[in-house]
């Protein structure tokens, strides 16, 4: 029973991170400039630096991105 719960939690975490990874690539292409204008022309190092946070916090960034579209 414990193994089942652990495996389910790990599967859900993997799905969450995969969605975050997909979101990250779309967000870097289209959304990051709409949230922060200072990102235009920033070096690739900046995107590498914010990559882990974008993958982990994709629901927050998605909500913020949606607000800026309206």
N, CA, C, O and CB atoms as a CASP TS submission, in Angstrom:
PFRMAT TS
TARGET T0000
AUTHOR 0000-0000-0000
METHOD Language model
MODEL 1
PARENT N/A
ATOM      1  N   UNK     1       0.821  -1.201   0.000  1.00  0.00           N
ATOM      2  CA  UNK     1       0.000   0.000   0.000  1.00  0.00           C
ATOM      3  C   UNK     1       0.864   1.263   0.000  1.00  0.00           C
ATOM      4  O   UNK     1       0.588   2.212  -0.735  1.00  0.00           O
ATOM      5  CB  UNK     1      -0.933  -0.001   1.209  1.00  0.00           C
ATOM      6  N   UNK     2       1.899   1.268   0.823  1.00  0.00           N
ATOM      7  CA  UNK     2       2.778   2.433   0.883  1.00  0.00           C
ATOM      8  C   UNK     2       3.505   2.611  -0.448  1.00  0.00           C
ATOM      9  O   UNK     2       3.686   3.733  -0.920  1.00  0.00           O
ATOM     10  CB  UNK     2       3.795   2.292   2.040  1.00  0.00           C
ATOM     11  N   UNK     3       3.921   1.492  -1.050  1.00  0.00           N
ATOM     12  CA  UNK     3       4.610   1.570  -2.335  1.00  0.00           C
ATOM     13  C   UNK     3       3.703   2.153  -3.417  1.00  0.00           C
ATOM     14  O   UNK     3       4.159   2.900  -4.282  1.00  0.00           O
ATOM     15  CB  UNK     3       5.105   0.186  -2.756  1.00  0.00           C
ATOM     16  N   UNK     4       2.433   1.810  -3.362  1.00  0.00           N
ATOM     17  CA  UNK     4       1.471   2.331  -4.329  1.00  0.00           C
ATOM     18  C   UNK     4       1.313   3.843  -4.182  1.00  0.00           C
ATOM     19  O   UNK     4       1.276   4.572  -5.173  1.00  0.00           O
ATOM     20  CB  UNK     4       0.114   1.639  -4.157  1.00  0.00           C
ATOM     21  N   UNK     5       1.221   4.295  -2.958  1.00  0.00           N
ATOM     22  CA  UNK     5       1.082   5.736  -2.707  1.00  0.00           C
ATOM     23  C   UNK     5       2.329   6.477  -3.170  1.00  0.00           C
ATOM     24  O   UNK     5       2.235   7.529  -3.802  1.00  0.00           O
ATOM     25  CB  UNK     5       0.826   6.010  -1.206  1.00  0.00           C
ATOM     26  N   UNK     6       3.494   5.928  -2.855  1.00  0.00           N
ATOM     27  CA  UNK     6       4.749   6.563  -3.264  1.00  0.00           C
ATOM     28  C   UNK     6       4.859   6.607  -4.782  1.00  0.00           C
ATOM     29  O   UNK     6       5.258   7.624  -5.350  1.00  0.00           O
ATOM     30  CB  UNK     6       5.952   5.815  -2.667  1.00  0.00           C
ATOM     31  N   UNK     7       4.507   5.512  -5.435  1.00  0.00           N
ATOM     32  CA  UNK     7       4.596   5.501  -6.899  1.00  0.00           C
ATOM     33  C   UNK     7       3.595   6.473  -7.523  1.00  0.00           C
ATOM     34  O   UNK     7       3.909   7.114  -8.525  1.00  0.00           O
ATOM     35  CB  UNK     7       4.356   4.082  -7.437  1.00  0.00           C
ATOM     36  N   UNK     8       2.416   6.592  -6.958  1.00  0.00           N
ATOM     37  CA  UNK     8       1.434   7.549  -7.478  1.00  0.00           C
ATOM     38  C   UNK     8       1.919   8.988  -7.305  1.00  0.00           C
ATOM     39  O   UNK     8       1.764   9.811  -8.207  1.00  0.00           O
ATOM     40  CB  UNK     8       0.083   7.363  -6.774  1.00  0.00           C
ATOM     41  N   UNK     9       2.501   9.285  -6.152  1.00  0.00           N
ATOM     42  CA  UNK     9       3.032  10.631  -5.914  1.00  0.00           C
ATOM     43  C   UNK     9       4.157  10.935  -6.902  1.00  0.00           C
ATOM     44  O   UNK     9       4.221  12.038  -7.445  1.00  0.00           O
ATOM     45  CB  UNK     9       3.542  10.769  -4.458  1.00  0.00           C
ATOM     46  N   UNK    10       5.038   9.973  -7.137  1.00  0.00           N
ATOM     47  CA  UNK    10       6.139  10.186  -8.076  1.00  0.00           C
ATOM     48  C   UNK    10       5.635  10.352  -9.508  1.00  0.00           C
ATOM     49  O   UNK    10       6.172  11.163 -10.262  1.00  0.00           O
ATOM     50  CB  UNK    10       7.122   9.023  -8.006  1.00  0.00           C
ATOM     51  N   UNK    11       4.623   9.604  -9.881  1.00  0.00           N
ATOM     52  CA  UNK    11       4.043   9.755 -11.215  1.00  0.00           C
ATOM     53  C   UNK    11       3.408  11.131 -11.368  1.00  0.00           C
ATOM     54  O   UNK    11       3.583  11.785 -12.396  1.00  0.00           O
ATOM     55  CB  UNK    11       3.001   8.653 -11.480  1.00  0.00           C
ATOM     56  N   UNK    12       2.676  11.571 -10.359  1.00  0.00           N
ATOM     57  CA  UNK    12       2.050  12.900 -10.418  1.00  0.00           C
ATOM     58  C   UNK    12       3.096  14.012 -10.464  1.00  0.00           C
ATOM     59  O   UNK    12       2.923  15.004 -11.171  1.00  0.00           O
ATOM     60  CB  UNK    12       1.126  13.107  -9.212  1.00  0.00           C
ATOM     61  N   UNK    13       4.176  13.844  -9.711  1.00  0.00           N
ATOM     62  CA  UNK    13       5.258  14.831  -9.755  1.00  0.00           C
ATOM     63  C   UNK    13       5.912  14.867 -11.132  1.00  0.00           C
ATOM     64  O   UNK    13       6.259  15.936 -11.634  1.00  0.00           O
ATOM     65  CB  UNK    13       6.310  14.522  -8.683  1.00  0.00           C
ATOM     66  N   UNK    14       6.078  13.702 -11.735  1.00  0.00           N
ATOM     67  CA  UNK    14       6.645  13.641 -13.075  1.00  0.00           C
ATOM     68  C   UNK    14       5.756  14.317 -14.100  1.00  0.00           C
ATOM     69  O   UNK    14       6.247  15.032 -14.973  1.00  0.00           O
ATOM     70  CB  UNK    14       6.882  12.207 -13.474  1.00  0.00           C
ATOM     71  N   UNK    15       4.462  14.100 -14.003  1.00  0.00           N
ATOM     72  CA  UNK    15       3.516  14.747 -14.914  1.00  0.00           C
ATOM     73  C   UNK    15       3.548  16.259 -14.726  1.00  0.00           C
ATOM     74  O   UNK    15       3.543  17.010 -15.702  1.00  0.00           O
ATOM     75  CB  UNK    15       2.088  14.210 -14.687  1.00  0.00           C
ATOM     76  N   UNK    16       3.581  16.704 -13.476  1.00  0.00           N
ATOM     77  CA  UNK    16       3.650  18.132 -13.166  1.00  0.00           C
ATOM     78  C   UNK    16       4.906  18.751 -13.784  1.00  0.00           C
ATOM     79  O   UNK    16       4.847  19.831 -14.372  1.00  0.00           O
ATOM     80  CB  UNK    16       3.635  18.359 -11.635  1.00  0.00           C
ATOM     81  N   UNK    17       6.037  18.064 -13.650  1.00  0.00           N
ATOM     82  CA  UNK    17       7.282  18.594 -14.193  1.00  0.00           C
ATOM     83  C   UNK    17       7.302  18.558 -15.722  1.00  0.00           C
ATOM     84  O   UNK    17       7.868  19.452 -16.350  1.00  0.00           O
ATOM     85  CB  UNK    17       8.462  17.811 -13.644  1.00  0.00           C
ATOM     86  N   UNK    18       6.698  17.547 -16.320  1.00  0.00           N
ATOM     87  CA  UNK    18       6.615  17.513 -17.786  1.00  0.00           C
ATOM     88  C   UNK    18       5.756  18.649 -18.328  1.00  0.00           C
ATOM     89  O   UNK    18       6.097  19.268 -19.336  1.00  0.00           O
ATOM     90  CB  UNK    18       6.051  16.171 -18.254  1.00  0.00           C
ATOM     91  N   UNK    19       4.650  18.916 -17.660  1.00  0.00           N
ATOM     92  CA  UNK    19       3.820  20.059 -18.058  1.00  0.00           C
ATOM     93  C   UNK    19       4.617  21.347 -17.887  1.00  0.00           C
ATOM     94  O   UNK    19       4.564  22.231 -18.742  1.00  0.00           O
ATOM     95  CB  UNK    19       2.505  20.113 -17.222  1.00  0.00           C
ATOM     96  N   UNK    20       5.353  21.454 -16.789  1.00  0.00           N
ATOM     97  CA  UNK    20       6.185  22.629 -16.555  1.00  0.00           C
ATOM     98  C   UNK    20       7.273  22.794 -17.596  1.00  0.00           C
ATOM     99  O   UNK    20       7.586  23.915 -17.998  1.00  0.00           O
ATOM    100  CB  UNK    20       6.804  22.555 -15.193  1.00  0.00           C
ATOM    101  N   UNK    21       7.853  21.687 -18.036  1.00  0.00           N
ATOM    102  CA  UNK    21       8.886  21.738 -19.067  1.00  0.00           C
ATOM    103  C   UNK    21       8.306  22.220 -20.394  1.00  0.00           C
ATOM    104  O   UNK    21       8.899  23.065 -21.065  1.00  0.00           O
ATOM    105  CB  UNK    21       9.536  20.360 -19.242  1.00  0.00           C
ATOM    106  N   UNK    22       7.156  21.687 -20.766  1.00  0.00           N
ATOM    107  CA  UNK    22       6.494  22.139 -21.992  1.00  0.00           C
ATOM    108  C   UNK    22       6.123  23.616 -21.888  1.00  0.00           C
ATOM    109  O   UNK    22       6.340  24.388 -22.822  1.00  0.00           O
ATOM    110  CB  UNK    22       5.236  21.292 -22.273  1.00  0.00           C
ATOM    111  N   UNK    23       5.565  23.997 -20.747  1.00  0.00           N
ATOM    112  CA  UNK    23       5.179  25.394 -20.539  1.00  0.00           C
ATOM    113  C   UNK    23       6.389  26.315 -20.631  1.00  0.00           C
ATOM    114  O   UNK    23       6.298  27.418 -21.171  1.00  0.00           O
ATOM    115  CB  UNK    23       4.493  25.564 -19.179  1.00  0.00           C
ATOM    116  N   UNK    24       7.504  25.865 -20.111  1.00  0.00           N
ATOM    117  CA  UNK    24       8.713  26.684 -20.097  1.00  0.00           C
ATOM    118  C   UNK    24       9.140  27.074 -21.509  1.00  0.00           C
ATOM    119  O   UNK    24       9.471  28.232 -21.762  1.00  0.00           O
ATOM    120  CB  UNK    24       9.846  25.941 -19.396  1.00  0.00           C
ATOM    121  N   UNK    25       9.133  26.124 -22.417  1.00  0.00           N
ATOM    122  CA  UNK    25       9.549  26.430 -23.782  1.00  0.00           C
ATOM    123  C   UNK    25       8.565  27.368 -24.477  1.00  0.00           C
ATOM    124  O   UNK    25       8.982  28.270 -25.203  1.00  0.00           O
ATOM    125  CB  UNK    25       9.693  25.145 -24.583  1.00  0.00           C
ATOM    126  N   UNK    26       7.279  27.169 -24.265  1.00  0.00           N
ATOM    127  CA  UNK    26       6.276  28.065 -24.848  1.00  0.00           C
ATOM    128  C   UNK    26       6.380  29.449 -24.210  1.00  0.00           C
ATOM    129  O   UNK    26       6.296  30.463 -24.902  1.00  0.00           O
ATOM    130  CB  UNK    26       4.847  27.488 -24.661  1.00  0.00           C
ATOM    131  N   UNK    27       6.559  29.486 -22.914  1.00  0.00           N
ATOM    132  CA  UNK    27       6.639  30.745 -22.179  1.00  0.00           C
ATOM    133  C   UNK    27       7.866  31.553 -22.589  1.00  0.00           C
ATOM    134  O   UNK    27       7.785  32.774 -22.727  1.00  0.00           O
ATOM    135  CB  UNK    27       6.667  30.479 -20.675  1.00  0.00           C
ATOM    136  N   UNK    28       8.996  30.887 -22.783  1.00  0.00           N
ATOM    137  CA  UNK    28      10.197  31.606 -23.208  1.00  0.00           C
ATOM    138  C   UNK    28      10.038  32.185 -24.614  1.00  0.00           C
ATOM    139  O   UNK    28      10.607  33.233 -24.920  1.00  0.00           O
ATOM    140  CB  UNK    28      11.410  30.680 -23.161  1.00  0.00           C
ATOM    141  N   UNK    29       9.282  31.519 -25.455  1.00  0.00           N
ATOM    142  CA  UNK    29       9.082  31.998 -26.823  1.00  0.00           C
ATOM    143  C   UNK    29       8.127  33.186 -26.887  1.00  0.00           C
ATOM    144  O   UNK    29       8.375  34.153 -27.606  1.00  0.00           O
ATOM    145  CB  UNK    29       8.555  30.875 -27.692  1.00  0.00           C
ATOM    146  N   UNK    30       7.028  33.104 -26.125  1.00  0.00           N
ATOM    147  CA  UNK    30       5.952  34.081 -26.315  1.00  0.00           C
ATOM    148  C   UNK    30       5.598  34.902 -25.082  1.00  0.00           C
ATOM    149  O   UNK    30       5.233  36.071 -25.214  1.00  0.00           O
ATOM    150  CB  UNK    30       4.740  33.381 -26.776  1.00  0.00           C
ATOM    151  N   UNK    31       5.695  34.328 -23.898  1.00  0.00           N
ATOM    152  CA  UNK    31       5.094  34.969 -22.749  1.00  0.00           C
ATOM    153  C   UNK    31       5.982  35.798 -21.860  1.00  0.00           C
ATOM    154  O   UNK    31       5.506  36.726 -21.206  1.00  0.00           O
ATOM    155  CB  UNK    31       4.496  33.978 -21.954  1.00  0.00           C
ATOM    156  N   UNK    32       7.258  35.489 -21.819  1.00  0.00           N
ATOM    157  CA  UNK    32       8.110  36.170 -20.852  1.00  0.00           C
ATOM    158  C   UNK    32       8.236  37.663 -21.165  1.00  0.00           C
ATOM    159  O   UNK    32       8.372  38.473 -20.249  1.00  0.00           O
ATOM    160  CB  UNK    32       9.492  35.522 -20.825  1.00  0.00           C
ATOM    161  N   UNK    33       8.194  38.032 -22.434  1.00  0.00           N
ATOM    162  CA  UNK    33       8.279  39.452 -22.787  1.00  0.00           C
ATOM    163  C   UNK    33       7.017  40.211 -22.406  1.00  0.00           C
ATOM    164  O   UNK    33       7.074  41.409 -22.132  1.00  0.00           O
ATOM    165  CB  UNK    33       8.538  39.609 -24.275  1.00  0.00           C
ATOM    166  N   UNK    34       5.879  39.526 -22.386  1.00  0.00           N
ATOM    167  CA  UNK    34       4.644  40.223 -22.024  1.00  0.00           C
ATOM    168  C   UNK    34       4.544  40.467 -20.523  1.00  0.00           C
ATOM    169  O   UNK    34       3.870  41.402 -20.091  1.00  0.00           O
ATOM    170  CB  UNK    34       3.439  39.428 -22.495  1.00  0.00           C
ATOM    171  N   UNK    35       5.203  39.640 -19.733  1.00  0.00           N
ATOM    172  CA  UNK    35       5.187  39.832 -18.284  1.00  0.00           C
ATOM    173  C   UNK    35       6.238  40.846 -17.857  1.00  0.00           C
ATOM    174  O   UNK    35       5.983  41.691 -16.999  1.00  0.00           O
ATOM    175  CB  UNK    35       5.416  38.501 -17.565  1.00  0.00           C
ATOM    176  N   UNK    36       7.428  40.759 -18.460  1.00  0.00           N
ATOM    177  CA  UNK    36       8.526  41.647 -18.080  1.00  0.00           C
ATOM    178  C   UNK    36       9.173  42.205 -19.344  1.00  0.00           C
ATOM    179  O   UNK    36       9.800  41.468 -20.105  1.00  0.00           O
ATOM    180  CB  UNK    36       9.577  40.898 -17.204  1.00  0.00           C
ATOM    181  N   UNK    37       9.022  43.484 -19.558  1.00  0.00           N
ATOM    182  CA  UNK    37       9.569  44.122 -20.756  1.00  0.00           C
ATOM    183  C   UNK    37      11.095  44.152 -20.752  1.00  0.00           C
ATOM    184  O   UNK    37      11.706  44.246 -21.817  1.00  0.00           O
ATOM    185  CB  UNK    37       9.032  45.533 -20.881  1.00  0.00           C
ATOM    186  N   UNK    38      11.714  44.076 -19.592  1.00  0.00           N
ATOM    187  CA  UNK    38      13.169  44.131 -19.497  1.00  0.00           C
ATOM    188  C   UNK    38      13.868  42.891 -20.009  1.00  0.00           C
ATOM    189  O   UNK    38      15.096  42.869 -20.099  1.00  0.00           O
ATOM    190  CB  UNK    38      13.565  44.359 -18.092  1.00  0.00           C
ATOM    191  N   UNK    39      13.122  41.870 -20.344  1.00  0.00           N
ATOM    192  CA  UNK    39      13.709  40.611 -20.802  1.00  0.00           C
ATOM    193  C   UNK    39      14.138  40.694 -22.264  1.00  0.00           C
ATOM    194  O   UNK    39      14.998  39.929 -22.702  1.00  0.00           O
ATOM    195  CB  UNK    39      12.716  39.466 -20.614  1.00  0.00           C
ATOM    196  N   UNK    40      13.556  41.598 -23.007  1.00  0.00           N
ATOM    197  CA  UNK    40      13.910  41.717 -24.426  1.00  0.00           C
ATOM    198  C   UNK    40      15.400  42.011 -24.563  1.00  0.00           C
ATOM    199  O   UNK    40      15.919  42.954 -23.966  1.00  0.00           O
ATOM    200  CB  UNK    40      13.072  42.830 -25.117  1.00  0.00           C
ATOM    201  N   UNK    41      16.064  41.200 -25.346  1.00  0.00           N
ATOM    202  CA  UNK    41      17.489  41.383 -25.571  1.00  0.00           C
ATOM    203  C   UNK    41      18.371  40.819 -24.476  1.00  0.00           C
ATOM    204  O   UNK    41      19.587  41.007 -24.511  1.00  0.00           O
ATOM    205  CB  UNK    41      17.780  42.817 -25.730  1.00  0.00           C
ATOM    206  N   UNK    42      17.793  40.136 -23.511  1.00  0.00           N
ATOM    207  CA  UNK    42      18.591  39.542 -22.434  1.00  0.00           C
ATOM    208  C   UNK    42      19.360  38.337 -22.968  1.00  0.00           C
ATOM    209  O   UNK    42      18.888  37.659 -23.880  1.00  0.00           O
ATOM    210  CB  UNK    42      17.686  39.125 -21.239  1.00  0.00           C
ATOM    211  N   UNK    43      20.535  38.064 -22.412  1.00  0.00           N
ATOM    212  CA  UNK    43      21.327  36.926 -22.897  1.00  0.00           C
ATOM    213  C   UNK    43      20.689  35.587 -22.535  1.00  0.00           C
ATOM    214  O   UNK    43      19.805  35.515 -21.682  1.00  0.00           O
ATOM    215  CB  UNK    43      22.739  36.989 -22.327  1.00  0.00           C
ATOM    216  N   UNK    44      21.149  34.542 -23.192  1.00  0.00           N
ATOM    217  CA  UNK    44      20.636  33.194 -22.960  1.00  0.00           C
ATOM    218  C   UNK    44      20.896  32.754 -21.518  1.00  0.00           C
ATOM    219  O   UNK    44      20.168  31.916 -20.987  1.00  0.00           O
ATOM    220  CB  UNK    44      21.278  32.201 -23.944  1.00  0.00           C
ATOM    221  N   UNK    45      21.918  33.307 -20.888  1.00  0.00           N
ATOM    222  CA  UNK    45      22.223  32.963 -19.501  1.00  0.00           C
ATOM    223  C   UNK    45      21.047  33.281 -18.581  1.00  0.00           C
ATOM    224  O   UNK    45      20.801  32.563 -17.612  1.00  0.00           O
ATOM    225  CB  UNK    45      23.474  33.708 -19.032  1.00  0.00           C
ATOM    226  N   UNK    46      20.325  34.353 -18.883  1.00  0.00           N
ATOM    227  CA  UNK    46      19.168  34.712 -18.062  1.00  0.00           C
ATOM    228  C   UNK    46      18.089  33.640 -18.156  1.00  0.00           C
ATOM    229  O   UNK    46      17.475  33.285 -17.150  1.00  0.00           O
ATOM    230  CB  UNK    46      18.600  36.075 -18.493  1.00  0.00           C
ATOM    231  N   UNK    47      17.857  33.124 -19.362  1.00  0.00           N
ATOM    232  CA  UNK    47      16.854  32.076 -19.518  1.00  0.00           C
ATOM    233  C   UNK    47      17.283  30.793 -18.819  1.00  0.00           C
ATOM    234  O   UNK    47      16.452  30.091 -18.242  1.00  0.00           O
ATOM    235  CB  UNK    47      16.597  31.805 -20.997  1.00  0.00           C
ATOM    236  N   UNK    48      18.564  30.487 -18.867  1.00  0.00           N
ATOM    237  CA  UNK    48      19.070  29.313 -18.148  1.00  0.00           C
ATOM    238  C   UNK    48      18.893  29.508 -16.650  1.00  0.00           C
ATOM    239  O   UNK    48      18.587  28.561 -15.926  1.00  0.00           O
ATOM    240  CB  UNK    48      20.560  29.056 -18.485  1.00  0.00           C
ATOM    241  N   UNK    49      19.083  30.721 -16.196  1.00  0.00           N
ATOM    242  CA  UNK    49      18.971  31.019 -14.772  1.00  0.00           C
ATOM    243  C   UNK    49      17.538  30.886 -14.262  1.00  0.00           C
ATOM    244  O   UNK    49      17.330  30.397 -13.152  1.00  0.00           O
ATOM    245  CB  UNK    49      19.483  32.416 -14.496  1.00  0.00           C
ATOM    246  N   UNK    50      16.557  31.305 -15.038  1.00  0.00           N
ATOM    247  CA  UNK    50      15.170  31.236 -14.573  1.00  0.00           C
ATOM    248  C   UNK    50      14.457  29.948 -14.981  1.00  0.00           C
ATOM    249  O   UNK    50      13.295  29.751 -14.628  1.00  0.00           O
ATOM    250  CB  UNK    50      14.402  32.416 -15.101  1.00  0.00           C
ATOM    251  N   UNK    51      15.136  29.073 -15.717  1.00  0.00           N
ATOM    252  CA  UNK    51      14.532  27.822 -16.177  1.00  0.00           C
ATOM    253  C   UNK    51      13.974  26.964 -15.041  1.00  0.00           C
ATOM    254  O   UNK    51      12.815  26.556 -15.126  1.00  0.00           O
ATOM    255  CB  UNK    51      15.549  27.025 -16.948  1.00  0.00           C
ATOM    256  N   UNK    52      14.740  26.665 -13.976  1.00  0.00           N
ATOM    257  CA  UNK    52      14.181  25.801 -12.915  1.00  0.00           C
ATOM    258  C   UNK    52      12.964  26.407 -12.225  1.00  0.00           C
ATOM    259  O   UNK    52      12.008  25.697 -11.913  1.00  0.00           O
ATOM    260  CB  UNK    52      15.243  25.511 -11.874  1.00  0.00           C
ATOM    261  N   UNK    53      12.996  27.695 -11.991  1.00  0.00           N
ATOM    262  CA  UNK    53      11.852  28.344 -11.360  1.00  0.00           C
ATOM    263  C   UNK    53      10.625  28.363 -12.248  1.00  0.00           C
ATOM    264  O   UNK    53       9.499  28.253 -11.764  1.00  0.00           O
ATOM    265  CB  UNK    53      12.208  29.745 -10.973  1.00  0.00           C
ATOM    266  N   UNK    54      10.841  28.502 -13.549  1.00  0.00           N
ATOM    267  CA  UNK    54       9.725  28.489 -14.489  1.00  0.00           C
ATOM    268  C   UNK    54       9.077  27.119 -14.548  1.00  0.00           C
ATOM    269  O   UNK    54       7.853  27.009 -14.602  1.00  0.00           O
ATOM    270  CB  UNK    54      10.191  28.906 -15.876  1.00  0.00           C
ATOM    271  N   UNK    55       9.897  26.069 -14.538  1.00  0.00           N
ATOM    272  CA  UNK    55       9.357  24.705 -14.561  1.00  0.00           C
ATOM    273  C   UNK    55       8.588  24.419 -13.277  1.00  0.00           C
ATOM    274  O   UNK    55       7.526  23.798 -13.314  1.00  0.00           O
ATOM    275  CB  UNK    55      10.491  23.670 -14.746  1.00  0.00           C
ATOM    276  N   UNK    56       9.112  24.864 -12.153  1.00  0.00           N
ATOM    277  CA  UNK    56       8.477  24.565 -10.863  1.00  0.00           C
ATOM    278  C   UNK    56       7.234  25.415 -10.609  1.00  0.00           C
ATOM    279  O   UNK    56       6.270  24.937 -10.012  1.00  0.00           O
ATOM    280  CB  UNK    56       9.472  24.776  -9.736  1.00  0.00           C
ATOM    281  N   UNK    57       7.249  26.647 -11.048  1.00  0.00           N
ATOM    282  CA  UNK    57       6.160  27.578 -10.727  1.00  0.00           C
ATOM    283  C   UNK    57       5.293  27.902 -11.942  1.00  0.00           C
ATOM    284  O   UNK    57       4.764  29.009 -12.044  1.00  0.00           O
ATOM    285  CB  UNK    57       6.730  28.865 -10.152  1.00  0.00           C
ATOM    286  N   UNK    58       5.145  26.960 -12.851  1.00  0.00           N
ATOM    287  CA  UNK    58       4.401  27.226 -14.076  1.00  0.00           C
ATOM    288  C   UNK    58       2.948  27.616 -13.841  1.00  0.00           C
ATOM    289  O   UNK    58       2.437  28.422 -14.619  1.00  0.00           O
ATOM    290  CB  UNK    58       4.449  26.027 -14.954  1.00  0.00           C
ATOM    291  N   UNK    59       2.233  27.105 -12.821  1.00  0.00           N
ATOM    292  CA  UNK    59       0.844  27.567 -12.656  1.00  0.00           C
ATOM    293  C   UNK    59       0.747  29.057 -12.308  1.00  0.00           C
ATOM    294  O   UNK    59      -0.163  29.750 -12.763  1.00  0.00           O
ATOM    295  CB  UNK    59       0.157  26.751 -11.571  1.00  0.00           C
ATOM    296  N   UNK    60       1.686  29.535 -11.506  1.00  0.00           N
ATOM    297  CA  UNK    60       1.690  30.951 -11.121  1.00  0.00           C
ATOM    298  C   UNK    60       1.988  31.823 -12.335  1.00  0.00           C
ATOM    299  O   UNK    60       1.327  32.837 -12.561  1.00  0.00           O
ATOM    300  CB  UNK    60       2.730  31.213 -10.001  1.00  0.00           C
ATOM    301  N   UNK    61       2.986  31.422 -13.111  1.00  0.00           N
ATOM    302  CA  UNK    61       3.349  32.195 -14.294  1.00  0.00           C
ATOM    303  C   UNK    61       2.259  32.149 -15.358  1.00  0.00           C
ATOM    304  O   UNK    61       2.039  33.136 -16.060  1.00  0.00           O
ATOM    305  CB  UNK    61       4.655  31.683 -14.873  1.00  0.00           C
ATOM    306  N   UNK    62       1.581  31.024 -15.482  1.00  0.00           N
ATOM    307  CA  UNK    62       0.477  30.925 -16.435  1.00  0.00           C
ATOM    308  C   UNK    62      -0.655  31.875 -16.054  1.00  0.00           C
ATOM    309  O   UNK    62      -1.229  32.537 -16.919  1.00  0.00           O
ATOM    310  CB  UNK    62      -0.043  29.481 -16.506  1.00  0.00           C
ATOM    311  N   UNK    63      -0.974  31.943 -14.772  1.00  0.00           N
ATOM    312  CA  UNK    63      -2.024  32.859 -14.317  1.00  0.00           C
ATOM    313  C   UNK    63      -1.622  34.315 -14.562  1.00  0.00           C
ATOM    314  O   UNK    63      -2.443  35.133 -14.978  1.00  0.00           O
ATOM    315  CB  UNK    63      -2.321  32.635 -12.821  1.00  0.00           C
ATOM    316  N   UNK    64      -0.360  34.626 -14.303  1.00  0.00           N
ATOM    317  CA  UNK    64       0.114  35.992 -14.525  1.00  0.00           C
ATOM    318  C   UNK    64       0.126  36.336 -16.017  1.00  0.00           C
ATOM    319  O   UNK    64      -0.202  37.457 -16.406  1.00  0.00           O
ATOM    320  CB  UNK    64       1.519  36.171 -13.930  1.00  0.00           C
ATOM    321  N   UNK    65       0.500  35.382 -16.830  1.00  0.00           N
ATOM    322  CA  UNK    65       0.515  35.578 -18.281  1.00  0.00           C
ATOM    323  C   UNK    65      -0.893  35.808 -18.809  1.00  0.00           C
ATOM    324  O   UNK    65      -1.099  36.650 -19.682  1.00  0.00           O
ATOM    325  CB  UNK    65       1.151  34.369 -18.983  1.00  0.00           C
ATOM    326  N   UNK    66      -1.858  35.067 -18.287  1.00  0.00           N
ATOM    327  CA  UNK    66      -3.252  35.248 -18.711  1.00  0.00           C
ATOM    328  C   UNK    66      -3.780  36.627 -18.330  1.00  0.00           C
ATOM    329  O   UNK    66      -4.542  37.234 -19.082  1.00  0.00           O
ATOM    330  CB  UNK    66      -4.139  34.165 -18.093  1.00  0.00           C
ATOM    331  N   UNK    67      -3.374  37.121 -17.162  1.00  0.00           N
ATOM    332  CA  UNK    67      -3.824  38.454 -16.738  1.00  0.00           C
ATOM    333  C   UNK    67      -3.277  39.539 -17.656  1.00  0.00           C
ATOM    334  O   UNK    67      -3.965  40.522 -17.932  1.00  0.00           O
ATOM    335  CB  UNK    67      -3.395  38.730 -15.291  1.00  0.00           C
ATOM    336  N   UNK    68      -2.050  39.370 -18.128  1.00  0.00           N
ATOM    337  CA  UNK    68      -1.468  40.397 -18.993  1.00  0.00           C
ATOM    338  C   UNK    68      -2.064  40.367 -20.392  1.00  0.00           C
ATOM    339  O   UNK    68      -2.002  41.368 -21.107  1.00  0.00           O
ATOM    340  CB  UNK    68       0.039  40.220 -19.075  1.00  0.00           C
ATOM    341  N   UNK    69      -2.644  39.235 -20.799  1.00  0.00           N
ATOM    342  CA  UNK    69      -3.270  39.148 -22.122  1.00  0.00           C
ATOM    343  C   UNK    69      -4.577  39.924 -22.187  1.00  0.00           C
ATOM    344  O   UNK    69      -4.972  40.365 -23.266  1.00  0.00           O
ATOM    345  CB  UNK    69      -3.520  37.695 -22.490  1.00  0.00           C
ATOM    346  N   UNK    70      -5.253  40.100 -21.064  1.00  0.00           N
ATOM    347  CA  UNK    70      -6.567  40.758 -21.056  1.00  0.00           C
ATOM    348  C   UNK    70      -6.459  42.250 -21.115  1.00  0.00           C
ATOM    349  O   UNK    70      -7.476  42.943 -21.115  1.00  0.00           O
ATOM    350  CB  UNK    70      -7.341  40.370 -19.836  1.00  0.00           C
TER
END
